[in-house]
């Protein structure tokens, strides 16, 4: 082969090789483009599957979009909920974005709708995978519909009316499905309502303030017809609870005599003076000098003029007294005298404690005082006046000395107290009868004591003043200290609370023709719904609960009575004795909506206690004392309203009123994540509107 032929052959071969090399470059480029598209499609499919593996409700809808600057028309993705991912694979860098919207079926086609569109039970998932090829940007997009697997469309309907017993429509009544409070409606002016729900069998409740709730069960709702359900609500009937509130917190001076000439132990006669105590509490009380200072001592005080030798003499607790009994049993008497044994009222009686000599002076004003040994705190004091009114201590108004006016003999105008005179504490404003405990203590000596002086007696005929000691039977207690302003409420959660008011009463004394005017703590709790309830009466450190209180429509019921627990101490006496030592306080109030209408069925948490409002939106709860938080509708349990929290300071035995106004609200639910998949716990989420949280 000649040289020319060789050169020609090499040229042809070079041209062929160069052509092959050029075609290989184009083939390689086409392979890379196809491979990038395949990878992008796989990445999009992977993201779709990852999204659909999440629970439906956890997929956050796109509310804010970000535009990619590399494409026209513009491609939008969600950079808030999901973020733009950068993925490098096969030597190619991809960017992956997600868009989630609501979807609906219209005219046989599935289309996207805005995030604020009602939940249709379907979400449109769109995934974009973008990459740069040379100087150009490419993308692949995939769309898929994610249907909520647990939602059923609200294709069933129920409607009807809510009326009272007379057939008048009740406006503002709430009708709701018990199993799902979101399915509800409020009646209009004519009492009509209507709403949609999922097909099924439910219980429906209708409620309105001032009416008993009505519940209808086994209501079947279907998508084939509109169910009609009418309600008739019964107006709540009410009655009234009445009574008087007392407490018996401490030892009392029940009676005394400064001079009674009688026979003593050795048959001789002696000018006897005595003081009778009564313990109306539920516990024993020590008398005299004890080690811990918790007992009671007794002093006698003369008038401020004259000899001071008798002023402040210690009758019991002075170190020279003698005790047969060192304490006063609960509900019993205790007798103190200047002799250990004497004859009175047709019997010999032993003194429980005695002291030597004559201490209390006739024809002078004076006072007897019960004091706590530890700190000289005064438990009780009674003072009687002379003509000059110069005794030292008393409660309210001192006992006045009888005068010769009104046809009484001249001896009744003595200066101070005469021989043979004695005074006794009355049992109640209606009784000085010796069969009942001398426990009435209004804080006024003149009102609390009556004289039994034979010639100058105030009451005629006067019941016998039976002097008693610790061995005598316990009498029935029918009164005590009037508990003015005591808080009274019933657990029907219908009627409001009230207070025991200072009330003057004029009542005939049992066994006499005399009428006394005294003060009692009278309460009248109106608007209590018919039924059987518990009633709480509380004041300061003392309280009482009367259960089994039966309320009859338009009837006033006194408590306690023959069917309550506890029952009355004396038949036909509606007298409540606050004997329970209070350790708690009370919180009560009303929960209303923003229109002022009361809301029933709202749960309230207070101091670890849980209660639910009644038909008038009212609640009442006994709680521990101190500062505490109250939460109405905790965790938005009733989804129609927003939870509300208030702080209160509660004192022992006192009522604190805390009212709530709940704003209307809905439910926002979702999850917090850093990567769109993993849930982050304990992250605070706040909703704001117009800058306000």
C-alpha positions as CSV (number, residue, x, y, z in Angstrom):
1,X,0.0,0.0,0.0
2,X,1.4,3.3,-1.0
3,X,1.9,6.1,1.4
4,X,-0.9,8.1,-0.1
5,X,-3.3,5.2,0.5
6,X,-2.1,4.8,4.1
7,X,-2.7,8.5,4.7
8,X,-6.2,8.3,3.1
9,X,-7.1,5.3,5.3
10,X,-5.9,7.0,8.5
11,X,-7.9,10.1,7.7
12,X,-11.1,8.0,7.1
13,X,-10.4,6.1,10.3
14,X,-9.9,9.3,12.3
15,X,-13.1,10.8,11.0
16,X,-14.9,7.6,12.1
17,X,-13.3,7.6,15.5
18,X,-14.1,11.3,16.0
19,X,-17.7,10.6,15.0
20,X,-18.0,7.8,17.5
21,X,-16.5,9.9,20.2
22,X,-19.0,12.7,19.5
23,X,-21.9,10.3,19.5
24,X,-20.8,8.8,22.8
25,X,-20.8,12.2,24.4
26,X,-24.4,12.7,23.4
27,X,-25.4,9.2,24.5
28,X,-23.7,9.7,27.9
29,X,-25.5,13.0,28.3
30,X,-28.9,11.5,27.5
31,X,-28.2,8.7,30.0
32,X,-27.4,11.3,32.7
33,X,-30.6,13.2,32.0
34,X,-32.7,10.1,32.0
35,X,-31.0,8.9,35.2
36,X,-31.6,12.3,37.0
37,X,-35.3,12.2,36.0
38,X,-35.6,8.6,37.3
39,X,-33.9,9.5,40.6
40,X,-36.1,12.6,41.0
41,X,-39.3,10.5,40.3
42,X,-38.1,8.0,42.9
43,X,-37.4,10.7,45.5
44,X,-40.9,12.2,44.9
45,X,-42.6,8.8,45.2
46,X,-40.6,8.1,48.4
47,X,-41.8,11.4,50.0
48,X,-45.4,10.7,49.0
49,X,-45.2,7.3,50.7
50,X,-43.6,8.8,53.8
51,X,-46.3,11.5,54.0
52,X,-49.1,8.9,53.7
53,X,-47.5,6.7,56.4
54,X,-48.3,9.6,58.9
55,X,-51.7,9.8,60.6
56,X,-54.1,11.9,58.6
57,X,-54.5,14.6,61.3
58,X,-50.7,15.0,61.7
59,X,-50.2,16.3,58.2
60,X,-50.2,20.0,58.5
61,X,-51.9,22.0,55.8
62,X,-49.8,24.6,53.9
63,X,-50.7,28.0,55.1
64,X,-47.6,29.9,53.9
65,X,-45.8,29.2,50.6
66,X,-42.3,29.9,49.3
67,X,-41.7,30.5,45.6
68,X,-38.7,28.9,43.9
69,X,-36.7,31.6,41.9
70,X,-35.5,29.0,39.3
71,X,-38.7,28.3,37.4
72,X,-41.3,30.1,35.4
73,X,-44.2,29.6,35.8
74,X,-43.4,29.7,39.5
75,X,-43.2,26.6,41.6
76,X,-44.5,27.0,45.2
77,X,-43.6,24.8,48.2
78,X,-44.2,24.7,52.0
79,X,-41.0,25.9,53.7
80,X,-42.8,26.4,57.1
81,X,-44.2,23.0,58.0
82,X,-42.0,20.7,56.0
83,X,-38.9,22.7,54.9
84,X,-36.9,22.4,51.6
85,X,-34.8,19.2,51.7
86,X,-31.4,19.0,50.0
87,X,-30.5,15.4,48.9
88,X,-27.3,14.4,47.1
89,X,-27.4,11.0,45.3
90,X,-25.6,9.6,42.3
91,X,-23.4,12.7,42.1
92,X,-26.5,14.9,41.6
93,X,-27.8,17.4,44.1
94,X,-31.6,17.5,44.4
95,X,-34.0,19.8,46.3
96,X,-37.3,18.4,47.5
97,X,-40.3,20.5,48.5
98,X,-43.9,19.6,49.7
99,X,-47.2,21.3,49.3
100,X,-50.3,20.0,51.3
101,X,-53.8,21.4,50.7
102,X,-57.4,20.3,51.2
103,X,-59.0,18.4,48.3
104,X,-62.6,18.1,47.1
105,X,-64.4,16.2,44.4
106,X,-66.2,18.5,42.0
107,X,-67.8,17.5,38.7
108,X,-66.0,14.1,38.9
109,X,-62.6,15.7,39.3
110,X,-60.4,16.1,42.4
111,X,-59.2,19.7,42.9
112,X,-57.2,21.5,45.6
113,X,-58.9,24.0,47.9
114,X,-57.6,26.5,50.4
115,X,-56.4,25.5,53.9
116,X,-59.3,27.4,55.5
117,X,-61.8,25.3,53.7
118,X,-63.8,22.9,56.0
119,X,-62.2,19.5,56.3
120,X,-63.4,17.3,53.5
121,X,-61.7,14.2,54.7
122,X,-59.1,14.4,51.8
123,X,-55.8,16.1,51.5
124,X,-53.9,16.8,48.2
125,X,-50.2,15.9,48.5
126,X,-47.8,17.5,46.0
127,X,-44.1,16.8,46.0
128,X,-41.5,18.7,43.8
129,X,-38.0,17.4,43.2
130,X,-35.7,20.0,41.5
131,X,-32.1,19.8,40.3
132,X,-29.8,21.8,38.0
133,X,-28.6,20.3,34.7
134,X,-25.9,22.4,33.2
135,X,-27.2,26.0,33.2
136,X,-30.8,24.9,33.3
137,X,-33.1,23.8,36.2
138,X,-35.3,20.7,35.9
139,X,-38.1,19.4,38.2
140,X,-40.4,16.4,38.6
141,X,-43.8,16.8,40.4
142,X,-46.1,14.1,41.7
143,X,-49.6,14.5,43.2
144,X,-51.5,12.1,45.4
145,X,-54.7,12.2,47.4
146,X,-54.7,11.1,51.0
147,X,-58.1,10.2,52.4
148,X,-58.8,10.2,56.1
149,X,-59.4,6.5,56.9
150,X,-61.5,7.3,60.1
151,X,-63.8,10.1,59.0
152,X,-67.3,9.7,57.8
153,X,-69.1,12.6,56.1
154,X,-71.8,14.4,58.1
155,X,-74.6,13.2,55.9
156,X,-77.2,12.6,58.6
157,X,-79.5,15.5,59.8
158,X,-81.7,16.0,62.8
159,X,-84.0,18.9,63.5
160,X,-87.0,19.9,65.7
161,X,-88.2,22.2,68.4
162,X,-87.6,22.8,72.1
163,X,-90.7,24.0,74.0
164,X,-91.9,24.4,77.5
165,X,-94.9,22.6,79.1
166,X,-97.3,25.2,77.7
167,X,-96.1,24.7,74.1
168,X,-94.1,27.9,73.8
169,X,-90.7,27.7,72.0
170,X,-87.6,28.2,74.2
171,X,-85.0,30.4,72.6
172,X,-81.3,29.8,73.5
173,X,-81.8,26.1,74.4
174,X,-78.8,23.9,73.6
175,X,-79.4,20.6,71.8
176,X,-76.4,18.4,71.4
177,X,-75.4,14.8,70.8
178,X,-74.0,13.4,74.0
179,X,-71.3,11.3,72.3
180,X,-69.9,14.3,70.4
181,X,-70.6,17.8,71.8
182,X,-69.4,19.4,68.5
183,X,-72.6,18.2,66.9
184,X,-75.0,20.7,68.4
185,X,-77.2,23.7,67.8
186,X,-78.8,26.5,69.8
187,X,-82.5,27.1,69.3
188,X,-83.6,30.3,67.6
189,X,-86.5,32.6,68.6
190,X,-89.1,30.0,67.9
191,X,-87.3,27.2,69.7
192,X,-86.2,25.5,66.5
193,X,-82.8,23.8,65.9
194,X,-81.1,21.6,63.3
195,X,-77.6,20.2,62.6
196,X,-75.7,17.5,60.8
197,X,-73.9,14.5,62.2
198,X,-72.5,11.2,61.0
199,X,-75.0,8.4,60.6
200,X,-75.4,6.3,63.8
201,X,-77.4,5.8,67.0
202,X,-76.9,8.5,69.7
203,X,-78.3,10.1,72.8
204,X,-79.5,13.7,72.4
205,X,-79.8,16.2,75.3
206,X,-81.7,19.5,75.4
207,X,-81.0,22.0,78.2
208,X,-81.9,25.5,79.1
209,X,-81.5,27.7,82.2
210,X,-84.4,27.3,84.5
211,X,-85.5,23.9,83.1
212,X,-84.6,20.3,83.8
213,X,-82.5,18.7,81.1
214,X,-84.3,16.2,78.8
215,X,-82.4,13.3,77.5
216,X,-83.5,11.0,74.6
217,X,-81.5,7.9,73.9
218,X,-81.3,5.5,71.0
219,X,-81.9,8.1,68.4
220,X,-81.1,6.6,65.0
221,X,-79.7,9.0,62.4
222,X,-79.2,8.0,58.7
223,X,-78.2,9.8,55.5
224,X,-81.4,8.8,53.8
225,X,-83.8,11.0,55.8
226,X,-83.9,14.0,58.1
227,X,-84.8,12.9,61.7
228,X,-87.3,15.1,63.5
229,X,-86.9,15.1,67.3
230,X,-88.9,17.5,69.4
231,X,-88.2,18.2,73.1
232,X,-90.5,19.4,75.9
233,X,-88.6,20.9,78.9
234,X,-90.1,21.0,82.4
235,X,-89.6,24.2,84.3
236,X,-87.7,23.7,87.5
237,X,-90.0,23.9,90.6
238,X,-88.5,25.3,93.7
239,X,-89.1,25.6,97.5
240,X,-87.5,27.4,100.4
241,X,-85.2,26.2,103.2
242,X,-85.4,28.1,106.6
243,X,-83.8,27.7,110.0
244,X,-81.6,29.3,112.6
245,X,-77.9,28.9,112.9
246,X,-76.1,28.5,116.2
247,X,-72.7,27.3,117.5
248,X,-71.5,26.3,120.9
249,X,-67.8,27.1,121.0
250,X,-67.0,27.4,124.7
251,X,-67.8,26.9,128.4
252,X,-70.6,29.2,129.7
253,X,-71.8,30.6,133.0
254,X,-75.3,29.0,133.3
255,X,-76.5,30.6,136.5
256,X,-75.4,32.0,139.9
257,X,-76.6,33.1,143.3
258,X,-74.8,35.4,145.7
259,X,-76.6,34.4,148.9
260,X,-78.9,31.5,149.6
261,X,-79.3,30.5,153.3
262,X,-79.7,26.7,153.4
263,X,-78.6,23.5,155.2
264,X,-75.0,22.2,154.6
265,X,-73.3,18.9,155.3
266,X,-73.2,19.0,159.2
267,X,-76.9,20.1,159.5
268,X,-75.9,23.7,160.2
269,X,-77.1,26.6,158.1
270,X,-74.9,28.7,155.8
271,X,-75.2,31.6,153.5
272,X,-74.3,29.7,150.3
273,X,-73.1,31.2,147.1
274,X,-72.7,29.2,144.0
275,X,-71.9,29.4,140.2
276,X,-73.3,26.9,137.8
277,X,-71.4,26.3,134.5
278,X,-72.5,24.4,131.4
279,X,-70.3,22.9,128.7
280,X,-72.3,23.0,125.3
281,X,-69.3,21.8,123.3
282,X,-68.6,18.3,122.1
283,X,-65.4,17.9,124.2
284,X,-64.5,17.9,127.9
285,X,-63.0,21.2,129.4
286,X,-60.5,21.2,132.3
287,X,-61.2,23.3,135.4
288,X,-58.5,24.8,137.6
289,X,-54.7,24.9,137.3
290,X,-53.4,22.3,134.9
291,X,-49.9,21.8,133.6
292,X,-50.4,22.9,130.0
293,X,-52.6,25.9,130.8
294,X,-55.6,24.8,128.6
295,X,-58.0,24.8,131.5
296,X,-60.4,27.4,132.8
297,X,-60.2,29.6,135.9
298,X,-63.0,31.8,137.5
299,X,-62.7,35.3,138.9
300,X,-65.2,37.4,140.8
301,X,-65.0,41.2,140.4
302,X,-66.6,43.7,142.7
303,X,-67.7,47.2,141.8
304,X,-65.0,49.7,141.2
305,X,-65.8,51.8,144.3
306,X,-65.5,50.7,147.9
307,X,-63.0,48.1,149.2
308,X,-60.7,46.7,146.7
309,X,-60.0,43.6,148.7
310,X,-62.6,41.5,146.8
311,X,-61.6,42.8,143.4
312,X,-60.4,40.0,141.1
313,X,-60.6,37.3,143.8
314,X,-59.9,33.9,142.3
315,X,-62.8,31.5,143.0
316,X,-61.3,28.6,141.0
317,X,-57.7,28.4,139.9
318,X,-56.2,30.4,142.9
319,X,-54.4,27.5,144.5
320,X,-56.7,27.1,147.4
321,X,-59.7,25.5,145.6
322,X,-60.8,21.9,146.0
323,X,-62.1,19.7,143.2
324,X,-64.3,16.7,143.2
325,X,-64.3,16.8,139.4
326,X,-61.3,18.3,137.5
327,X,-63.2,18.8,134.2
328,X,-66.6,19.5,132.8
329,X,-67.8,16.6,130.5
330,X,-69.3,17.5,127.1
331,X,-72.9,18.5,127.4
332,X,-72.9,18.6,131.2
333,X,-73.0,21.0,134.1
334,X,-70.4,21.9,136.7
335,X,-71.3,23.3,140.1
336,X,-68.9,25.6,142.1
337,X,-69.9,26.8,145.7
338,X,-68.4,28.0,148.9
339,X,-69.2,24.7,150.5
340,X,-68.9,21.1,149.3
341,X,-72.5,19.9,150.1
342,X,-75.8,21.7,150.6
343,X,-79.6,21.4,150.4
344,X,-81.4,23.1,147.5
345,X,-84.6,22.4,145.6
346,X,-85.6,19.4,147.7
347,X,-82.3,17.5,147.5
348,X,-78.8,17.5,148.7
349,X,-76.3,18.4,146.0
350,X,-72.5,18.0,145.9
351,X,-70.4,20.8,144.5
352,X,-67.9,19.7,141.8
353,X,-65.5,22.4,143.1
354,X,-65.5,24.5,146.2
355,X,-63.6,27.3,147.9
356,X,-63.6,28.6,151.5
357,X,-65.4,31.6,152.8
358,X,-67.9,34.1,151.4
359,X,-66.5,35.9,148.3
360,X,-69.4,37.5,146.5
361,X,-70.9,40.6,148.0
362,X,-74.6,41.5,148.2
363,X,-75.9,45.0,147.5
364,X,-73.1,45.7,145.1
365,X,-72.5,45.5,141.4
366,X,-70.2,42.7,140.4
367,X,-69.0,40.4,137.7
368,X,-68.1,36.7,137.2
369,X,-65.5,35.9,134.6
370,X,-64.3,32.6,133.0
371,X,-60.7,32.8,131.7
372,X,-58.3,30.5,130.0
373,X,-55.4,29.8,132.3
374,X,-52.7,30.0,129.6
375,X,-53.3,33.6,128.5
376,X,-56.3,35.1,130.5
377,X,-58.5,35.0,127.4
378,X,-62.1,35.6,128.5
379,X,-64.4,32.7,127.6
380,X,-67.5,34.2,129.2
381,X,-68.4,37.0,131.6
382,X,-71.6,38.1,133.3
383,X,-72.1,41.5,135.1
384,X,-74.9,42.9,137.2
385,X,-75.3,46.5,138.1
386,X,-76.0,48.4,141.3
387,X,-78.0,51.6,141.3
388,X,-74.9,53.5,140.2
389,X,-74.0,51.0,137.5
390,X,-70.4,50.6,138.7
391,X,-69.6,46.9,138.1
392,X,-66.4,46.2,136.2
393,X,-67.1,43.7,133.4
394,X,-70.1,42.5,131.3
395,X,-71.2,41.5,127.8
396,X,-73.5,43.8,125.8
397,X,-75.7,45.3,128.5
398,X,-75.2,44.4,132.2
399,X,-78.1,42.8,134.1
400,X,-80.2,45.6,135.6
401,X,-81.4,45.3,139.2
402,X,-85.1,45.0,139.7
403,X,-87.0,48.2,140.8
404,X,-90.1,48.7,142.8
405,X,-91.9,50.0,139.7
406,X,-94.8,47.9,138.3
407,X,-96.3,47.1,141.7
408,X,-93.3,45.2,143.0
409,X,-92.4,45.6,146.7
410,X,-89.9,48.2,147.8
411,X,-87.2,45.5,148.6
412,X,-86.9,45.1,144.8
413,X,-85.0,48.4,144.6
414,X,-81.9,47.2,146.4
415,X,-78.5,48.5,145.5
416,X,-77.1,45.4,143.6
417,X,-78.4,41.9,144.3
418,X,-80.6,40.8,147.2
419,X,-80.4,37.7,149.4
420,X,-82.1,34.7,147.9
421,X,-81.9,36.1,144.4
422,X,-80.4,34.0,141.6
423,X,-80.1,34.3,137.9
424,X,-80.2,31.7,135.2
425,X,-79.2,31.7,131.5
426,X,-82.1,31.0,129.2
427,X,-82.2,27.9,126.9
428,X,-83.2,29.8,123.8
429,X,-85.2,32.9,122.9
430,X,-88.3,30.8,123.4
431,X,-87.3,28.8,126.5
432,X,-86.0,29.1,130.0
433,X,-87.4,25.6,130.7
434,X,-85.2,23.6,133.0
435,X,-85.3,20.6,130.8
436,X,-83.2,22.3,128.1
437,X,-79.6,23.4,128.2
438,X,-78.9,27.0,129.4
439,X,-76.9,27.7,126.2
440,X,-78.3,30.8,124.6
441,X,-75.5,33.4,124.3
442,X,-76.3,36.5,122.3
443,X,-73.4,38.4,123.9
444,X,-75.8,40.5,125.9
445,X,-76.2,39.7,129.7
446,X,-79.5,41.5,130.0
447,X,-81.0,39.4,127.2
448,X,-79.3,36.1,128.1
449,X,-80.3,35.9,131.9
450,X,-83.5,36.0,133.9
451,X,-83.9,36.6,137.6
452,X,-85.6,34.0,139.8
453,X,-85.9,36.2,142.9
454,X,-89.1,35.2,144.7
455,X,-90.4,38.6,145.4
456,X,-88.9,40.4,142.4
457,X,-89.1,37.7,139.7
458,X,-89.3,38.9,136.1
459,X,-91.2,35.8,134.9
460,X,-94.4,34.7,136.6
461,X,-94.8,31.9,137.2
462,X,-91.1,31.2,137.0
463,X,-89.9,27.7,136.1
464,X,-87.8,26.0,138.7
465,X,-84.1,26.8,138.5
466,X,-82.6,23.3,138.9
467,X,-79.1,23.5,140.3
468,X,-77.0,20.6,138.8
469,X,-73.5,19.1,138.8
470,X,-71.5,16.8,136.6
471,X,-73.5,13.7,137.7
472,X,-76.7,15.0,136.4
473,X,-78.0,13.9,132.9
474,X,-77.0,15.9,129.9
475,X,-79.9,18.3,128.8
476,X,-81.0,18.9,125.2
477,X,-79.2,21.8,123.6
478,X,-81.6,23.9,121.4
479,X,-79.6,27.2,121.0
480,X,-76.2,28.7,121.4
481,X,-74.3,31.7,120.0
482,X,-76.3,33.1,117.0
483,X,-74.1,32.7,113.9
484,X,-74.9,36.0,112.2
485,X,-73.8,36.0,108.5
486,X,-73.3,32.2,108.4
487,X,-73.2,31.0,104.8
488,X,-76.0,28.7,103.7
489,X,-76.3,26.7,100.4
490,X,-77.8,23.6,99.0
491,X,-76.1,21.2,96.6
492,X,-78.9,21.3,94.1
493,X,-76.8,24.0,92.2
494,X,-80.0,25.7,91.4
495,X,-80.8,28.2,94.1
496,X,-78.4,30.9,95.1
497,X,-76.6,31.0,98.4
498,X,-77.7,33.1,101.3
499,X,-76.6,34.3,104.8
500,X,-78.1,34.0,108.2
501,X,-79.3,37.4,109.2
502,X,-79.5,39.2,112.5
503,X,-83.2,38.9,113.2
504,X,-85.1,40.1,116.3
505,X,-87.8,37.7,117.4
506,X,-90.5,37.9,120.1
507,X,-91.5,34.5,121.4
508,X,-93.4,33.2,124.3
509,X,-91.4,31.4,126.9
510,X,-92.3,27.8,127.3
511,X,-94.5,27.2,130.3
512,X,-95.2,30.9,130.9
513,X,-97.2,33.8,129.6
514,X,-94.2,36.0,129.2
515,X,-92.9,37.1,125.8
516,X,-89.2,37.8,125.3
517,X,-87.5,39.7,122.4
518,X,-84.1,38.4,121.4
519,X,-81.9,38.1,118.4
520,X,-81.4,35.0,116.3
521,X,-79.4,34.1,113.2
522,X,-82.3,33.4,110.8
523,X,-81.8,32.2,107.2
524,X,-84.2,31.7,104.3
525,X,-82.8,30.0,101.2
526,X,-85.2,30.5,98.4
527,X,-85.2,29.0,94.9
528,X,-84.0,25.5,95.9
529,X,-85.2,23.0,93.3
530,X,-87.6,20.2,94.3
531,X,-85.9,17.0,95.4
532,X,-83.7,15.7,98.2
533,X,-80.5,17.7,98.9
534,X,-77.7,18.3,101.3
535,X,-77.5,21.8,102.9
536,X,-74.2,23.3,104.2
537,X,-74.2,26.0,106.9
538,X,-70.7,27.4,107.7
539,X,-69.3,30.3,109.6
540,X,-65.6,30.8,110.5
541,X,-64.2,27.7,112.2
542,X,-67.6,25.9,112.5
543,X,-69.9,24.2,110.0
544,X,-72.8,21.7,109.7
545,X,-74.2,19.6,106.9
546,X,-77.8,18.6,107.0
547,X,-78.6,15.8,104.6
548,X,-81.8,14.2,103.3
549,X,-83.5,17.7,103.1
550,X,-86.7,17.1,101.1
551,X,-87.9,20.2,99.1
552,X,-91.5,20.5,98.0
553,X,-92.7,23.0,95.4
554,X,-93.7,26.4,96.9
555,X,-93.3,25.0,100.5
556,X,-91.0,26.4,103.2
557,X,-89.0,23.6,104.8
558,X,-87.4,24.2,108.2
559,X,-84.1,22.3,108.9
560,X,-83.3,20.2,110.7
561,X,-86.6,18.3,110.9
562,X,-87.9,14.8,111.6
563,X,-86.6,13.3,108.3
564,X,-83.2,15.0,107.9
565,X,-79.9,13.7,109.1
566,X,-79.2,14.7,111.8
567,X,-82.9,15.2,112.8
568,X,-84.1,18.0,115.1
569,X,-82.9,18.1,118.7
570,X,-86.4,19.2,119.7
571,X,-89.5,18.5,117.7
572,X,-90.6,21.4,115.5
573,X,-87.4,23.4,116.4
574,X,-85.5,24.2,113.2
575,X,-82.3,25.0,114.9
576,X,-78.9,24.1,113.3
577,X,-76.0,23.7,115.7
578,X,-72.6,24.2,113.9
579,X,-70.7,21.5,115.8
580,X,-68.1,20.5,113.1
581,X,-64.7,22.1,113.4
582,X,-64.0,23.5,110.0
583,X,-60.7,22.8,108.3
584,X,-61.8,23.8,104.8
585,X,-63.2,26.8,103.1
586,X,-65.8,27.1,100.3
587,X,-65.8,28.5,96.8
588,X,-68.9,29.1,94.8
589,X,-69.9,31.1,91.7
590,X,-71.7,31.1,88.4
591,X,-70.2,30.3,84.9
592,X,-71.7,32.3,82.0
593,X,-71.1,32.9,78.4
594,X,-70.2,36.3,76.9
595,X,-73.9,37.1,76.6
596,X,-74.5,36.6,80.3
597,X,-76.4,33.3,79.9
598,X,-75.5,30.6,82.5
599,X,-73.8,27.5,81.2
600,X,-74.7,24.1,82.6
601,X,-72.5,21.0,82.5
602,X,-69.2,22.9,82.7
603,X,-66.5,21.1,84.7
604,X,-64.5,23.1,87.2
605,X,-61.3,22.1,89.0
606,X,-60.5,23.7,92.4
607,X,-57.9,22.6,94.9
608,X,-57.9,19.0,93.7
609,X,-61.7,18.8,93.7
610,X,-63.8,18.5,90.6
611,X,-67.4,19.7,90.2
612,X,-69.9,20.4,87.4
613,X,-72.2,23.4,87.0
614,X,-75.9,22.9,87.4
615,X,-78.7,24.1,85.1
616,X,-78.2,27.7,86.3
617,X,-74.5,27.6,85.7
618,X,-73.8,27.5,89.4
619,X,-71.1,25.5,91.2
620,X,-70.1,25.0,94.9
621,X,-67.0,23.2,96.2
622,X,-65.4,22.6,99.6
623,X,-61.6,23.2,99.3
624,X,-58.5,23.5,101.4
625,X,-57.5,26.9,102.7
626,X,-55.0,29.3,101.2
627,X,-54.2,30.5,97.7
628,X,-55.4,28.2,94.9
629,X,-56.3,28.2,91.2
630,X,-59.7,27.4,89.8
631,X,-60.0,26.2,86.2
632,X,-63.3,26.3,84.4
633,X,-63.7,24.0,81.4
634,X,-60.2,22.5,81.8
635,X,-58.4,21.6,78.5
636,X,-61.4,23.0,76.6
637,X,-63.4,19.9,77.6
638,X,-66.5,21.6,76.2
639,X,-65.2,22.5,72.8
640,X,-67.7,25.4,72.4
641,X,-65.7,27.4,75.0
642,X,-62.2,28.3,76.0
643,X,-60.7,27.3,79.3
644,X,-60.5,30.0,82.0
645,X,-58.3,30.1,85.1
646,X,-58.8,32.3,88.2
647,X,-56.9,32.7,91.5
648,X,-58.6,32.8,94.9
649,X,-57.6,33.0,98.5
650,X,-59.8,30.9,100.7
651,X,-60.1,31.3,104.5
652,X,-61.2,28.6,106.9
653,X,-65.0,28.3,107.1
654,X,-65.5,31.2,104.8
655,X,-67.1,31.5,101.3
656,X,-65.2,33.0,98.4
657,X,-67.2,33.8,95.3
658,X,-65.5,33.3,91.9
659,X,-67.5,33.9,88.8
660,X,-66.4,33.0,85.3
661,X,-67.3,34.3,81.8
662,X,-66.2,31.9,79.1
663,X,-65.4,33.1,75.6
664,X,-66.5,31.0,72.6
665,X,-63.8,29.0,71.0
666,X,-62.9,26.0,68.8
667,X,-60.2,23.4,68.7
668,X,-56.8,23.7,67.1
669,X,-54.9,20.4,67.0
670,X,-51.7,19.3,65.4
671,X,-48.2,18.3,66.3
672,X,-44.8,19.9,66.5
673,X,-41.8,18.4,64.7
674,X,-38.3,19.3,63.6
675,X,-38.2,17.1,60.5
676,X,-41.8,16.7,59.6
677,X,-41.9,13.1,61.0
678,X,-40.7,13.0,64.6
679,X,-43.0,14.5,67.2
680,X,-41.5,16.9,69.8
681,X,-43.2,16.7,73.2
682,X,-43.6,19.5,75.8
683,X,-43.5,22.4,73.3
684,X,-45.8,25.3,74.2
685,X,-48.1,26.5,71.5
686,X,-49.9,29.8,71.6
687,X,-52.6,31.2,69.4
688,X,-52.8,35.0,68.8
689,X,-55.3,37.2,67.2
690,X,-54.6,40.9,66.4
691,X,-51.5,40.6,68.6
692,X,-53.3,39.3,71.6
693,X,-52.8,35.8,72.8
